[in-house]
Amino acid sequence: MRSSIRQGTLRLAILALVLSATALLSQTAEEPKSSIIAPLASQSLLLDVARTDGIFVAVGERGHVLTSVDAGASWNQVAVPTRAMLTGVFFHDRNLGWAVGHDAVILRTTNGGGSWQRVHWAPEDETPFLDVWFADARNGFAIGAYGRISVTSDGGDSWNEQQVSDEDDFHLNQIARAANGRLYIAAESGQLYRSDDGGENWRGLDTSYQGSLFGVLPLEGDSVLLFGLRGHLLRSDDGGESWTEIVTGTTAMLNSGIRLQDGTIVIAGLGGTILVSRDGGRSFELRQQSSRAGIQSLVDAGNGQLLLAGEFGVKRLSLAEVLSGTAGVQP
């Protein structure tokens, strides 16, 4: 069965039992039920979080979608038309956003996450989406397992299939755009794909690494960071043509990275692993969090605060707490 995805390619390998149970529950040809409003949803498994114009939105297991208008101090769960695991969320502006996940589901909101419409659903494909990104209000990409890319030019009303390669079917884990307009996709088996024309065409780049890559973080100019399994962190300063491996001091899976307004770079992963760089991503210090709870995604919450999502749910922490290794994220 295609849903038995190759080991290590989905972003929470340590929660394989949860993923399997969710897949068995959600892979059905029946009309999907709405998510269940749960009192402890903010403490459930959450896989991605986005920030836009004062609104924060987190998504995760069982179709959980949570919103916050106070920088993560409090959260409100929103009912959505799916119980499939949601793996990625992206907002174009304060009102317009999309979320993707298992059952090839794509949801859209036009009121800042207050309500959601299902614009795509194909459980028979047995191919989950893993990330979503939009260039503007109409043109976007949903990427996922087995090399799948679905593209839209009408804001999500319709979707068409695209390929990054005629030969590969690697799982596509994250998509990001650099300031110079280049698009990057981090994939399994050490694969990175780059588009120089807004996603019309893609080229595979050799990273000389064979493990899965779960995150890509474009920096200034042609510099870019790639990270994934067993603490591997790679840097390129020529748009991915050549790579240097950076010592991390960890073998934990790395899942998410951000660059703060002051230039500090933070990369997080399983086991409470957080890497911090203050030299533009040329070297990193390991800041292992005492709770060891797995981190899936993080965003800059402003005013020296970070918002983390993972197996503990969603938490707001100060950068000072993170740097001291005393961050109180508990599963």
N, C-alpha and C positions, 0 to 999 in steps of 0.2 A: 504494500500500500504506500502511495507516494507521501502520505502524511508522516511516515517514519523518516523524518528529515535527517540527513547526515549529521553525525555527532559533532557538536560544537558550533553549528551554524546558526542556530537561533540565539538570541541575545541573553537568555537566562538558562544556561545549561544546568546550573545547580538546581533548578526547579523543574526538571524534566517530568516528574510525576504530575505536577500541576498542569503543565502544558499538555500532557497526554490526556488527562482527564477532561480538560477544557475542549480539546479537539474532538474527543468522542461525543461530548455533549453538543458541540456546535455544528459538526459536519452532518447536516441533515437537509433533505430537500424541502422540509416543511417551512412554512413562513416563519421567520425568526421572531421570537418574543422580545418584548422590551426588557431592558435591563432592570434589575431589582434594586430599589432604593434600600441601601444597607447602612445602618448606623455607624459601622466601623469601616466604611469604604475608604476613608482617608488613611487607614492603616493597612489596607490590602495591597497586593502586589500591583505596583504601578510602573509602567515601562517607559513613559515619555512625558515631558512637560514642556510647555511653550509659554512665552511671555509676549504680550502685545499691548502697548498703550495702556498700562495699568491693570490689565486682566491677565491672570495666570490660569492655564488649563492643563490638567493632568489626566492621563488615560491609562487603562490597564486591564486587568483580568475581568471576566464576566461582563464586559461592556461598560465598565465603570468610567464615568467622565465626571470630573470635579472641577469647579471653578472657584477662583478667589479674586476679590477686588481689593484686598488689603495686604498685598505682597506675601501671601501665604500664611498670615496669622490665623485665618479661619477659612474653611472650605465648605462648599455647597455641592452635593451630588445632583446631577441632572439626569433625568430619564432619557435614554436613547433607544432607537429601534433595533437593538441587537444585544445578544448576550455573548457574542464572540469576543475573544481576547483582542484588545486594541493595542497596537504596537507603536504607532507614530501619530503625531499631531503637528499641524502647522497652521499659522495664522498669517493672512495677508495684511489685515488691518484690524482695528478694534472689533469689527463686526464679522468679517468674513474669514472662516477657517474650515479645515478639513481634518478628519481623523481616519486612519486605516487600520486593518488588522486581519485576523483569521477569517476564513470563509470568503476571502477576497472582498471584504466589506469596505466600503468607502462612505463616510458620513460627511455631511456639510452643515455648517451653521451660518446664518446670516445676521445673528443678533448677539454676537460675542459669547457664544456657548450656552445661551439660555435655552435653546431648543435645537434639535438636530434632525436632518432628513437623510434617509438612506438613498444614495445615488448610484450605488453599485453593490452587487451581492452575487456570488457565484460559488456556493459551497461544493458543487460538483467538480470544480477545478482542483480542489485539494491543494491550493497554492496560496498561502498567506501573503498578504502585503506586510512589509517590514518598515517602510518609511514613506513619507510624502513631502513634496516640496512644490511650491508654485512660484513662477517668475513674476506673475501679476494676477489680477483678479480672474483671468480666463485661462491662462496657459500653465499647466502643471503636470507633474509626474508622480505616479505611485509605483514603487519598486518592491520586489519581494523575492520569494524562493524560485529556484530553477531559472534564473535569468530573466524573470518577468519584469517588464516595464509596460505600464499602461499610461497613455498620454491623453490629455484633454485640451481642447482649445475653446471650450464654451463654459468654463467654470465648473466642470464636473457633471454636466447634464449627460454627456456621452464620453465614452472612453475607447481608445484604439490601442492595439498591441504594437509594441516596438521591440527591437532586439539591440543589445549592445554588441553581440557577437554572433556570427553564424555557426561557430564551433563550440562555444562554451554554454553551459547552463548553470553557472555558479550562482549561489544565492547572493542577492544584492542587498546589503545591510543598511547602508546610509548614503544619502545624497546631500551634497552641499555645494554652494556657489561661492567662488572667490570674488574679491572686490574687482578684479579685472574681467569678470564675466565668465570665466571658465567654470564648468561644472565637473564635479568629481563624484564617483560612486565607489565606496569601499565594499569589497566582496570577499567571499571565501577563497581558500587556496591561494592567498597572497595576491589576489587580483585587485587592481585599481583601474577604473575606466575614466577617461577624460573626454569632455566635449568642448571644442573651441567655437561652436556655432549654435549655442543655446539648446543643445540636446538633439539636433537633427542627426548628427553622426557622432559615434563614439570610437575611441581607440584604447585598446588595452595596453597598459604600461607594466613593465617588468619591475617588481620590487625585490626580487631575489629572496623572497620569504614564501614559505609554503602553507603557513597556517592561516586561519580565517582572520579577516580584518573587519572590525565592527564599527569603527569610527574614522572620519576624516575631518580635519580642521584646517581650512585654508587660512593662511596668515597674510602678511603684507607681500605685495609683489607676486613672485612665483613660488614663494615658500609655502609648504604644506606639511602637516603632520598626519601620520597614519598610525592606528593602534588597534590591538586586538588580543588574540589568545596569548596566554602565558607571559603577560607583561611586555609583549613586543611593542616597541614604539620606534617609528621610522620618520626621518625628516628628509625632505627634498627642497632645494632652493632653485630648481630649474623646472618647475611645473610637473615633476614626477619622472623626468628623464633619468635621473640617478638618485640614489638613496644612501643615507647614513643611518645606522642603528644607534639609538640613544640608550644608554644604561639607565634602567629604572629601579633596580633593586627589588623587583617583585616578579612573581610568576602568575599573578592574578590576572584574570580576564579584564581588559580595559574596554569600557563601553561608551563613554561620552566625554567630550572636551569642549571648553569654552575659553574665550579670551575676554577678560574683564576690561573695563574702561581705562584702568591705569596700566594696562599692558600685561598684567599677571595672567598666566595661562594655567588652568586647572583641568586635570584629566582624572576621571573617577572610574571605578570598576568594582568587581566582586571582592568580598572579604573586607569591605570598608576601606579599600585602597583609594588613596587620593595622591596624585602627583602634582607638584606646584613648580612653576618656572617663573623666574623674574628676569630672565635674560632673553626674552623673545622666543622661547622654545628651543634653545640650544642645549640646555641641561635642565634636569628636574630633580627635586628633592621629594623623597617618599614621606608622606604624612599618613601613617596607618591609623585609622580610627579605632578607638578602643572597643566599640561594639561589634566590629567585624561584619556588620550588615551589608549585603550587596547593594551597590548603587548602580542604577540603570541610566539615569539622565540627570542633568543639572543645568540650571540657568542662573544668570546674574539677576538677583532681586533688587539690586541697587542699595546704596547706603551701607556698603560693606557686608551685605547679606547674600547668601547663596540659597537657592531652592533645590533640594535633592529629592529624587524619586527613586524608589526601588522596592526591595522586598519588605521594607518597613512602612511603606506607604509614601507619604510626602511630608518633608520636614523643611523648616527654614532654620538656617544656621548662620552664624557670623563667620566671616573669613578668619577671624582671630581664633575661634573655636576649632575650625578646620586645621589651621596651621599648628595648633597646639596638640592636635590628635585627641581632643576630648569631646569631639562631636557626639551628641547624644542620640544617634539614630539607632533604634532598637527594632528588631524584627517582631 
